[in-house]
Amino acid sequence: MSNAQNFIKSWHDNLHVQNVDFLEEILDENVVFYSPVVFKPIQGKEMTKLYLASAGESFNMESFKYVREVHQAMESVLEFETDIDGIWVNGIDMITWNEAGKIIDFKVMIRPLKAVEIVRMKMVESLELLSNNS
């Protein structure tokens, strides 16, 4: 079993709990997050936590599911599907782990174009709410 297969367990155990506290433990301080709706990489743990929390708010976690996983060495690729306001969303999470089991690189890609548009709209709404509540 690759290290990535061991490390992904914590991600799966906490994904649907609606409690993002586990991100504090699973993200490296210098993690880089690549969003499908932001043109440049997001640097650092605090900003990555904010974007992942926003994604949890935006992605309709009731229908969100991983439909395929590939793990090799320190890399995980997880294909997901969800439905947001009647629009089918298909995408992948590409995760790179360090030796300590922390995420150092997290890239999200989404298709089709209509899905990217709805995710962008929902993320903007969610980020505004999260930043106003801070």
C-alpha positions as a printed Julia matrix, in Angstrom:
134×3 Matrix{Float64}:
   0.0    0.0     0.0
   1.41   3.42   -0.95
   1.78   6.14    1.65
  -0.92   8.13   -0.12
  -3.4    5.28    0.47
  -2.6    5.45    4.18
  -2.82   9.24    4.39
  -6.12   9.6     2.46
  -8.05   7.84    5.25
  -8.15  10.99    7.4
  -9.5   12.99    4.44
 -12.3   10.49    3.86
 -13.1   10.13    7.57
 -13.67  13.89    7.92
 -15.01  14.96    4.52
 -18.75  14.7     5.24
 -18.63  15.67    8.92
 -19.09  19.4     8.17
 -16.3   20.15   10.65
 -13.2   21.6     9.02
 -11.07  21.46   12.18
  -9.28  18.4    10.78
  -7.75  20.65    8.11
  -5.53  22.13   10.82
  -3.92  18.71   11.27
  -3.87  17.48    7.67
  -2.54  20.6     5.88
   1.14  21.51    5.84
   1.95  25.12    6.81
   3.26  25.78    3.28
   0.49  24.01    1.35
  -0.33  25.36   -2.1
  -3.96  25.22   -3.27
  -5.01  25.47   -6.91
  -8.64  26.44   -7.32
 -10.56  25.98  -10.56
 -11.97  29.49  -10.17
  -8.88  31.48   -9.09
  -6.17  32.21  -11.64
  -3.15  31.96   -9.32
  -2.09  29.44   -6.66
  -3.24  30.08   -3.09
  -0.34  29.93   -0.65
  -0.35  28.72    2.93
  -2.47  26.82    5.41
  -4.85  29.59    6.5
  -5.93  30.59    2.99
  -6.19  26.95    1.91
  -8.4   26.19    4.91
 -10.63  29.11    3.94
 -11.0   27.9     0.34
 -11.58  24.25    1.33
 -14.18  25.33    3.91
 -15.86  27.42    1.22
 -15.83  24.47   -1.16
 -17.54  22.38    1.51
 -20.25  25.02    1.68
 -20.55  25.28   -2.11
 -20.34  21.69   -3.35
 -23.64  20.24   -2.02
 -21.98  17.66    0.22
 -25.23  15.67    0.4
 -24.73  14.52   -3.2
 -20.91  14.81   -3.3
 -19.15  11.49   -3.75
 -15.81  10.19   -4.93
 -16.3    7.78   -7.82
 -12.67   6.81   -8.5
  -9.34   6.98   -6.7
  -5.78   6.44   -7.86
  -2.88   6.46   -5.39
   0.77   6.22   -6.27
   3.62   6.85   -3.85
   2.82  10.28   -2.33
   0.11  11.27   -4.82
  -3.68  10.83   -4.71
  -6.1   11.58   -7.53
  -9.77  11.49   -6.53
 -12.53  11.88   -9.11
 -15.75  13.33   -7.71
 -19.32  14.04   -8.76
 -21.98  16.22   -7.22
 -25.08  18.17   -8.18
 -25.29  21.89   -7.5
 -28.66  23.51   -8.15
 -29.48  20.9   -10.8
 -26.11  21.18  -12.56
 -23.97  18.03  -12.71
 -20.41  18.68  -11.56
 -17.53  16.32  -12.3
 -13.98  16.96  -11.21
 -10.8   15.73   -9.62
  -8.84  16.51   -6.49
  -5.1   16.02   -7.01
  -3.31  15.77   -3.67
   0.41  15.55   -2.92
   1.48  14.41    0.57
   4.72  14.86    2.46
   6.39  12.14    4.54
   4.52  13.31    7.66
   1.15  12.68    5.99
   0.36  16.36    5.47
  -1.02  17.83    2.26
   1.56  20.02    0.51
  -0.24  20.51   -2.8
  -3.99  20.39   -3.56
  -5.33  20.99   -7.05
  -9.02  20.94   -8.04
 -10.18  20.67  -11.64
 -13.86  20.79  -12.66
 -15.88  20.16  -15.78
 -18.07  20.93  -17.74
 -18.01  24.71  -18.23
 -21.49  25.13  -16.71
 -20.19  23.39  -13.56
 -17.21  25.74  -13.35
 -19.57  28.72  -13.58
 -21.88  27.48  -10.79
 -18.95  26.55   -8.56
 -17.43  30.01   -9.07
 -20.73  31.71   -8.18
 -21.22  29.53   -5.06
 -17.59  29.98   -3.97
 -17.85  33.79   -4.22
 -21.02  33.73   -2.09
 -19.46  31.38    0.46
 -16.17  33.28    0.73
 -18.07  36.53    1.3
 -20.08  34.88    4.12
 -17.01  33.27    5.69
 -14.98  36.5     5.58
 -17.9   38.51    7.06
 -18.22  36.0     9.93
 -14.51  36.21   10.82
